[in-house]
Amino acid sequence: MFWHEGVRYCLCYSPWRALREPPRHEHRREKARTTDAQFSPDSQPLHTHAAPLTRLLIRAKASPYVRVLERNGRIVREEDTTAARIEQAWDGH
């Protein structure tokens, strides 16, 4: 239990959630890779496909795992491993 800005928070651990969450996270990362594979970074200008790609990632609940960036007017996607590590640390809580 802890307080933050006058609000009391209680953090609980659930062994069941700790077992359930890692496969879900992996499934979402796989969806991110699959969605990401539909777009070729060298052949499409950023303004044409960044918004549809972002919408697909959000619908798949995979947006935390991929960063969509622009380099030289082209889409560059990078996997965000920090998000995965943070989720692993919170599994079960």
One Martini backbone bead per residue (centre of mass of N, CA, C, O) as a GRO file, in nm:
protein
   93
    1MET     BB    1   0.099   0.035   0.020
    2PHE     BB    2   0.024   0.373  -0.109
    3TRP     BB    3   0.096   0.718  -0.155
    4HIS     BB    4  -0.053   0.966  -0.395
    5GLU     BB    5  -0.163   1.266  -0.381
    6GLY     BB    6  -0.375   1.161  -0.143
    7VAL     BB    7  -0.373   0.865  -0.255
    8ARG     BB    8  -0.468   0.536  -0.202
    9TYR     BB    9  -0.277   0.240  -0.273
   10CYS     BB   10  -0.337  -0.105  -0.377
   11LEU     BB   11  -0.116  -0.376  -0.422
   12CYS     BB   12  -0.162  -0.679  -0.596
   13TYR     BB   13  -0.107  -1.032  -0.607
   14SER     BB   14  -0.141  -1.276  -0.885
   15PRO     BB   15  -0.067  -1.588  -0.990
   16TRP     BB   16  -0.271  -1.612  -1.219
   17ARG     BB   17  -0.185  -1.349  -1.371
   18ALA     BB   18   0.115  -1.429  -1.403
   19LEU     BB   19   0.033  -1.665  -1.607
   20ARG     BB   20  -0.160  -1.508  -1.814
   21GLU     BB   21   0.004  -1.253  -1.931
   22PRO     BB   22   0.252  -1.345  -2.107
   23PRO     BB   23   0.091  -1.467  -2.351
   24ARG     BB   24  -0.054  -1.204  -2.421
   25HIS     BB   25   0.194  -1.035  -2.484
   26GLU     BB   26   0.303  -1.217  -2.707
   27HIS     BB   27   0.059  -1.196  -2.892
   28ARG     BB   28   0.085  -0.887  -2.935
   29ARG     BB   29   0.372  -0.891  -3.053
   30GLU     BB   30   0.293  -1.069  -3.294
   31LYS     BB   31   0.088  -0.871  -3.410
   32ALA     BB   32   0.292  -0.649  -3.459
   33ARG     BB   33   0.466  -0.808  -3.661
   34THR     BB   34   0.241  -0.870  -3.863
   35THR     BB   35   0.149  -0.582  -3.919
   36ASP     BB   36   0.433  -0.476  -3.990
   37ALA     BB   37   0.479  -0.672  -4.247
   38GLN     BB   38   0.275  -0.515  -4.447
   39PHE     BB   39   0.510  -0.301  -4.442
   40SER     BB   40   0.725  -0.117  -4.650
   41PRO     BB   41   0.968   0.117  -4.582
   42ASP     BB   42   1.074   0.189  -4.891
   43SER     BB   43   0.777   0.220  -5.061
   44GLN     BB   44   0.648   0.424  -4.838
   45PRO     BB   45   0.514   0.696  -4.748
   46LEU     BB   46   0.435   0.830  -4.455
   47HIS     BB   47   0.157   0.984  -4.513
   48THR     BB   48   0.010   0.719  -4.626
   49HIS     BB   49   0.079   0.481  -4.368
   50ALA     BB   50   0.086   0.567  -4.065
   51ALA     BB   51  -0.211   0.572  -3.976
   52PRO     BB   52  -0.297   0.279  -4.048
   53LEU     BB   53  -0.079   0.143  -3.878
   54THR     BB   54  -0.160   0.263  -3.606
   55ARG     BB   55  -0.450   0.153  -3.602
   56LEU     BB   56  -0.376  -0.148  -3.611
   57LEU     BB   57  -0.209  -0.148  -3.348
   58ILE     BB   58  -0.436  -0.054  -3.162
   59ARG     BB   59  -0.643  -0.279  -3.223
   60ALA     BB   60  -0.417  -0.507  -3.135
   61LYS     BB   61  -0.266  -0.402  -2.877
   62ALA     BB   62   0.050  -0.317  -3.008
   63SER     BB   63   0.165  -0.018  -2.975
   64PRO     BB   64   0.387  -0.046  -2.739
   65TYR     BB   65   0.594  -0.230  -2.937
   66VAL     BB   66   0.586   0.018  -3.149
   67ARG     BB   67   0.774   0.242  -3.347
   68VAL     BB   68   0.684   0.527  -3.541
   69LEU     BB   69   0.896   0.664  -3.786
   70GLU     BB   70   1.095   0.924  -3.940
   71ARG     BB   71   1.309   0.876  -4.237
   72ASN     BB   72   1.339   1.036  -4.515
   73GLY     BB   73   1.013   0.997  -4.562
   74ARG     BB   74   1.001   0.722  -4.402
   75ILE     BB   75   0.918   0.429  -4.265
   76VAL     BB   76   1.002   0.347  -3.922
   77ARG     BB   77   1.041   0.047  -3.738
   78GLU     BB   78   1.038  -0.026  -3.383
   79GLU     BB   79   1.112  -0.220  -3.129
   80ASP     BB   80   0.986  -0.210  -2.788
   81THR     BB   81   1.153  -0.347  -2.516
   82THR     BB   82   1.070  -0.177  -2.271
   83ALA     BB   83   0.769  -0.248  -2.258
   84ALA     BB   84   0.811  -0.550  -2.204
   85ARG     BB   85   0.971  -0.522  -1.937
   86ILE     BB   86   0.752  -0.372  -1.780
   87GLU     BB   87   0.532  -0.588  -1.802
   88GLN     BB   88   0.691  -0.814  -1.664
   89ALA     BB   89   0.715  -0.665  -1.388
   90TRP     BB   90   0.375  -0.650  -1.366
   91ASP     BB   91   0.310  -0.931  -1.349
   92GLY     BB   92   0.033  -0.989  -1.125
   93HIS     BB   93  -0.055  -0.669  -1.047
   0.00000   0.00000   0.00000
